């Protein structure tokens, strides 16, 4: 491997749900966003509302329960977000929220180390909410956009989440794991089918991630783009990607002087 690429990957590569999903989508997207950490060159959907909803749901559960409408309105008002759409997003979560649980956590950072050569790597995931109830480790991922997958297990990001969460099953005293996406946007009618991996599924995910890491090490730094309009058209780096099928002009700000 080229020395500069070894430096970018590090001795122990790190996989996150988003980085692995981008690697599966396009090698060059992974290279530009997660290794070079370049600022996006093309316009994207603003994540501001999604980040705000995540923060408010955490605060609501830290201070009480999401079925407490007075608390919900107080938290939303404190964030300047006491509007009809945001309130409905919180209510959509409340209808899915377990009423009885043994343990729960919100915005939980979890990690797992895979130590065996030739695919040593570190996996890290921030889980929006974790509930332990009815013998299930129930992990939730709040979504404020459109449905991308009809089955959560088809999303590479969810597979990294499952890999990390599986390490903690013994700790919470269960063998059942569920990864569920809660789509909070009012226009989404139905959540995708949850992912409940068994031991065989989890073993397959481990091998899948190990294969991805081995492929990165074997790439010799050649992170080639897919050159497909359906993928490139929504890429945040299409205007600076040598392999883009839909080139454009970057939106980076330029320095200008008045008269």
C-alpha positions in Angstrom: 0.0 0.0 0.0 1.2 3.5 -0.8 2.6 5.3 2.3 0.2 8.2 2.1 -2.8 5.9 1.9 -1.6 3.9 4.9 -1.4 7.1 6.8 -5.0 8.0 5.9 -6.4 4.6 6.8 -4.2 4.4 10.0 -3.0 1.1 11.4 -6.5 0.3 12.5 -9.2 1.5 10.2 -12.5 2.7 11.7 -15.9 1.9 10.4 -19.1 3.8 11.3 -22.6 3.3 10.0 -22.3 6.3 7.7 -18.8 5.6 6.5 -19.5 1.9 5.6 -22.8 2.9 3.9 -20.8 5.4 1.8 -18.1 2.8 1.1 -20.7 0.4 -0.2 -22.2 3.2 -2.3 -18.9 4.4 -3.9 -15.3 3.9 -3.0 -14.4 7.4 -4.0 -17.1 9.0 -1.9 -15.7 7.1 1.1 -12.2 8.4 0.2 -13.2 12.0 -0.2 -15.5 12.3 2.8 -14.1 9.9 5.4 -10.4 9.7 4.6 -9.6 13.2 3.1 -12.5 14.7 5.1 -13.1 17.3 2.3 -16.0 19.8 2.7 -18.9 19.0 0.5 -18.6 20.6 -2.9 -22.2 20.3 -3.9 -25.5 21.3 -2.2 -27.2 18.7 0.0 -30.3 18.5 2.1 -29.8 20.4 5.3 -29.7 18.1 8.4 -30.6 20.9 10.8 -34.2 19.7 11.5 -33.1 16.1 12.0 -30.3 17.1 14.4 -32.8 19.3 16.3 -35.4 16.5 16.6 -32.8 14.1 17.8 -31.6 16.6 20.5 -35.2 17.3 21.7 -36.1 13.6 21.9 -33.1 13.0 24.1 -34.0 16.0 26.3 -37.6 14.8 26.6 -36.6 11.4 27.7 -33.9 12.7 30.1 -36.4 14.9 31.8 -39.4 12.6 31.7 -41.5 10.7 29.2 -42.6 11.5 25.7 -46.3 11.0 26.6 -46.2 14.1 28.9 -47.5 16.7 26.5 -46.7 19.6 28.8 -43.1 18.5 28.9 -43.0 18.0 25.1 -44.3 21.5 24.5 -41.9 23.0 27.1 -38.9 21.3 25.4 -40.0 22.3 21.9 -40.6 25.9 22.9 -37.2 26.0 24.6 -35.7 25.0 21.2 -37.8 27.5 19.3 -39.5 24.5 17.5 -43.0 24.4 18.9 -44.5 24.2 15.4 -47.0 21.7 14.1 -44.6 19.6 12.1 -42.0 19.1 14.8 -44.7 18.4 17.4 -46.2 15.7 15.1 -42.7 14.2 14.7 -42.4 13.8 18.4 -45.9 12.4 18.6 -45.1 9.8 16.0 -42.2 8.7 18.1 -44.3 8.6 21.2 -46.7 6.2 19.6 -43.8 3.7 19.0 -42.0 4.3 22.3 -42.1 1.3 24.8 -44.3 2.0 27.8 -42.5 -0.5 30.0 -38.8 -1.2 29.9 -36.0 -2.4 32.1 -33.3 0.0 30.9 -32.9 2.7 28.3 -30.4 5.1 26.9 -30.3 7.9 24.3 -27.6 9.1 22.0 -25.4 6.2 23.2 -21.9 5.9 21.8 -20.8 2.2 21.4 -17.7 0.6 20.0 -16.3 -2.8 19.1 -12.8 -3.9 18.2 -12.1 -6.7 15.7 -8.6 -7.8 16.6 -7.9 -10.7 14.3 -5.5 -10.2 11.3 -5.6 -9.6 8.4 -8.7 -7.5 9.0 -8.1 -5.6 12.2 -10.6 -2.7 12.5 -12.5 -0.6 15.0 -16.3 -0.1 14.6 -18.1 2.8 16.3 -21.8 3.8 16.2 -23.9 6.4 18.0 -27.3 4.8 18.6 -30.2 7.3 18.9 -32.1 5.2 21.5 -31.7 1.8 23.1 -34.5 0.1 25.0 -34.3 -3.2 26.9 -37.7 -4.7 27.2 -39.5 -8.1 26.7 -36.1 -9.8 26.4 -35.0 -7.6 23.5 -32.2 -5.2 23.0 -34.3 -2.7 20.9 -32.1 -0.1 19.1 -33.9 2.8 17.4 -32.6 5.0 14.7 -34.7 8.2 14.2 -35.2 9.2 10.6 -36.6 12.6 9.5 -36.3 12.0 5.7 -37.8 9.6 3.2 -37.7 5.8 3.4 -34.6 4.5 1.7 -34.9 0.8 2.5 -38.0 -1.4 2.9 -36.0 -3.8 5.2 -33.6 -2.3 7.7 -31.3 -5.2 7.3 -30.6 -4.2 3.7 -29.0 -0.9 4.9 -25.2 -1.2 5.3 -25.4 1.3 8.1 -27.8 -0.9 10.1 -25.4 -3.8 9.7 -22.6 -1.9 11.3 -25.0 -0.9 14.1 -25.9 -4.6 14.6 -22.2 -5.6 14.7 -21.5 -3.1 17.4 -24.7 -3.8 19.4 -24.1 -7.6 19.3 -21.1 -7.2 21.7 -23.5 -5.9 24.4 -26.2 -8.6 24.3 -24.6 -10.6 27.2 -24.3 -7.4 29.2 -28.0 -6.7 29.1 -28.9 -10.4 29.6 -30.5 -11.2 26.3 -29.8 -12.9 23.0 -32.3 -11.0 20.9 -31.4 -7.9 19.0 -33.6 -5.6 17.0 -32.6 -2.6 14.9 -35.5 -0.5 14.0 -35.9 2.7 12.0 -38.5 5.2 13.2 -39.5 7.5 10.4 -40.9 10.6 12.0 -41.8 12.7 9.0 -45.6 13.0 8.7 -45.6 12.1 5.0 -44.1 8.6 5.7 -46.9 6.1 6.2 -45.0 3.1 7.4 -41.6 2.2 8.9 -39.4 -0.3 7.1 -39.4 -3.9 8.4 -37.1 -4.1 11.5 -33.8 -6.1 11.4 -33.6 -8.9 14.0 -30.3 -10.7 13.2 -29.7 -14.1 14.7 -26.3 -15.6 15.5 -25.8 -16.7 11.8 -26.7 -13.2 10.5 -24.2 -11.6 13.0 -21.5 -14.0 11.9 -22.1 -13.1 8.3 -22.0 -9.4 9.1 -18.6 -9.9 10.8 -17.2 -11.6 7.7 -18.7 -8.9 5.5 -17.0 -6.1 7.4 -13.7 -8.0 7.5 -13.9 -8.5 3.8 -14.5 -4.7 3.3 -11.4 -3.9 5.4 -9.3 -6.4 3.5 -10.4 -4.9 0.2 -9.4 -1.4 1.4 -6.0 -2.6 2.4 -5.6 -4.4 -1.0 -6.8 -1.3 -3.0 -3.3 0.3 -3.1 -5.1 3.6 -2.7 -7.2 3.3 -5.9 -10.6 4.4 -4.6 -12.4 4.6 -7.9 -15.8 6.1 -8.4 -18.8 4.1 -9.7 -19.5 6.5 -12.6 -23.2 5.9 -12.5 -25.7 8.8 -12.9 -28.2 7.4 -10.4 -25.4 7.4 -7.7 -23.4 10.4 -8.8 -26.4 12.7 -9.3 -27.0 13.1 -5.5 -23.3 12.9 -4.5 -22.0 15.8 -2.4 -18.7 15.6 -4.2 -19.7 15.2 -7.8 -18.2 18.5 -9.0 -14.7 17.6 -7.8 -14.8 13.8 -8.5 -12.7 12.6 -11.5 -15.1 9.7 -12.0 -18.4 11.5 -11.7 -21.1 10.7 -14.3 -22.8 14.0 -13.5 -20.2 16.7 -13.1 -21.2 20.2 -11.9 -19.7 23.4 -10.4 -18.6 23.4 -6.8 -20.5 25.6 -4.3 -17.5 26.5 -2.2 -17.5 30.2 -1.2 -14.9 32.3 -3.1 -13.2 35.4 -1.9 -14.5 38.6 -3.5 -13.7 42.3 -2.9 -16.0 45.3 -3.3 -15.2 48.2 -5.6 
